[in-house]
Amino acid sequence: MVICDSRRVVARARRVALARDIAQCGLLAGVDWLFSNWPSTHIPLLSRSDSLVVLGIANIAMIGHLWLVRVLPRWSTRRIAATWCATERERVTRASLSARE
């Protein structure tokens, strides 16, 4: 019988993912700050207003990406867990409910 305790590995992966998310949000906030504090800032070949529209789209895309990389693995885990025994399914659903809180 093989016993694998992956709590440390999972905790480290979560910390790394959180650090990556914070870095991405910091970079996005920095670019937003530059655009808001320097009125002459624009993307080459675009006007200031067009550049702000592109920046808004980039903000929405980044936030959507951060949300999707958190939600899609949870959804696929639930789909895969449907083939497992009842106790393992319960463990996955309990873990996902506690992660939301």
N, C-alpha and C positions, 0 to 999 in steps of 0.2 A: 504494500500500500504506500503510495507516494503522497506526502503532505507538503503542500506549498503555501507558505505564508507570504503573500505579496503585499502586505500592508505598507511596508517601508517603500517599496518600489512605486506603488500607487501614490503614496503621499509625496514622494519626490517628484513624480511626474506632474502632480497637481500644482506643486510649488513652481516648477519650471514653466508650466502653462500660464499660471497667474503672473509670473514675472514677464513672460512674453506679451501677455495682454496689456500689462501696465506700460511696457515699453512702446507698444503700438499706439496705445491711447495717448501717451506722452508725445510721441512723434506727431500724431494728428493734431493734438492741442498746440504744439509748437508751430506747425504750419498755419493753423488757424490764427494764432496770435500774430505771426508775421503778416498775414494778409490783412488782419484788422488794424494793425498799428502802422503800417506803411501804405498809404493810399496809392502810391505809384506801383505797387506790386501787382504783377499780372503774368499770365502765362504767355510766352512769346507767340506772336501771330494772333492773339486773342485780345479783345478789349477787357477792361477791368470788370465790367458786368458779366461778360461771358466767362471770365476766369473764376468769378465767384460762383457761378452756376456749376462749373466743373468741380470746384472745391466742395460745394454742397453735395454733388453726386458722389464724390470720393468719400465724404463723411458718411453718407448713407451706406455706401458699399462696405466701408470698413466696419461700421457697427453691425451690419447684416452678417458679415463674415465672422466677426467675433461671436455673434449669437449662434450661427450655424455650426461652428466647430465645437460648440458645447452641446448642442441639442442633437445633432445627427448621430454621434456615437451612442447616446442614451437610447434613441429610437431603434437603432440597429441591435443593441443589446437586448432590448425587450422583444424584438422580433425573433432573435436567435433563441432567447430564453423560452419561447413558446414550445420548443422541442425538448426542453429539459424536464426533469421530474418536478413535482409540486413544491418540494422544499427549496430547491434551487431557484425556482421561479419566484417564490415568496421572498427569498433573500435579495434577489435583484430588485424587486419592486420596493421592498423596505429601504434598500440602500438609495434608490433614486428618490424616494419620498423624503428621506432625511437629508439628502444633498440639496434639495430645493429650499429647505428651511434655514 
